[in-house]
Amino acid sequence: MNLNHTDLCFGFSCPERPLSTALYVLLYVCATAVVLITVCGNLLIIISVCHFKQLHTPTNMLILSLALSDIMVGVFVIPGALIWMIESCWIFNKFFCVCFIVIAYFLTSISIFNVALIAIDRYFALSKPFLYIRTVSLSTVCFIVLIHWFVLLFYNIALQYFNEHFARLIMCPGDCFLILDDVWSLVDLLLTFIFPLAVIIILYVLVFFIAKKHATAIRDVNSHTKSQTSKNTTYSMKSERKAAKVLGILVSVFLACLLPYFVYSVLGNVIQIDVEHFQKVLMLVYLNSAINPVIYAVFYPWFRRCLKLILTFKIFHTDSALISVL
């Protein structure tokens, strides 16, 4: 990627901070708030799924995996990225730069593929419900999640090791980038964006049409019974609108957070890209981890019930794990 920082390796020193003290403090307060929102939001999901036995389902194990990857982004990636943006300079040493890049690539790819796995799970559960119940167990999903984490870990290690420009990462103070060559840029684009994005969009569209088909079938049945027809029809129509709304939010947020980065990745091999702009694009990718708890948990009624029980400390009561939250 041809980033526009030609003086990076030639007597580079971090620029003096041009911000006022008040603005500087405000930026760090906002950065702290972003980290806390990311960590706390995902921590609430983890506590909910782990504590309440009624939530120990295959689908919720995927949500748990997503929350684990997102909370790790909030702990290990977002703080360093925000400090880098505020200071306009990478103030840490080369070792932390390497760790930051490896962890950031690994966790963001894990988060993306978790979203894809949730899409696959939802489609399978709605299209083949009886087969899903017979074949998809808690242990099966846990095994798939572990394999998924290990495969992406191996891929990201290979991405760092075989990329011929990796040395450029640790030679330049002041910035911390992994500059991919043309081959690896294409591989990374296909594997970590185009493929999971295609899975998410295609399967969620199919899920929407399946839900719409079910709602239509319910209306047809009710049209023959005459009893509570109006009420059921209204409920079905509301369900369709809600499914369409959630689908639109899922795909739109995913695209909004990740598409700019991969566009920059492709264009970076053709044109020069300003470092500050690229930092903002990277930050948008990481902020997806703060948004995911809202999209994948707050829309579920059980999460709101769990949140109330957690915040009122009722989870510390005897047998609280057996409380019904569905």
C-alpha angles and dihedrals in degrees: 000000000000102000116185100243105107094161091055097108100028112085092317119184127173113263119248114265107261094190127103117248092248093052090044091054091045091054092052091047089053090047090052090050091052091051092047093048091050095046098040095044093052092039090058090054092049093049092047096050095041097044105042111067092203088067095056093110132132093251093050091052087062090049088050091052090050091049092049093053092045095049089051089052088053092050104038107023114027096055093054093043093051093047089050091053095045095046093040085222140074099248097181128084130264094266092057089046091057092045091048093052095046094047094043094051092044098047097043091050089048090052093049094050091046088060089050092050090052089053091051091048094050093048093048092046093052100037098042105020098162094045089046092055092049099045108028112074133165092256092049093055092045089053091049091049092051092048090048092053094047094046092051091045089054091046093051092047088052090048091056097040102046098038105107093210095056091106089064088065096064098036100065121071120205096039135055115206137145105220109204123204121234095268096048092043089058093044092049092046092052098042103039102033119012096043099046091039091054090049093049097047097042096045096043090050088052090047090053092051092047090051090048090050091051091049090050091050090052091052091049092052092047092050088067097046096049089201116118088346095142093048094048093045091052090049091050092050091050090050091053092050092047092050091050091048094050091046091052092049093048096052096037095052092045091052094043093053101040108026096071092054095052092044088054090047091056095042091046090073091055108033138022116267126202113245095225092053091049090051090056091050091051090049089054089057091052093047088062085077089060092049097046095075089057095049100040100034115022090057088061114082091213091063092056090051091048091048091055092049092047097047092047090049092237089134087076092063120103113276091004088141088069095055112123111245100164 
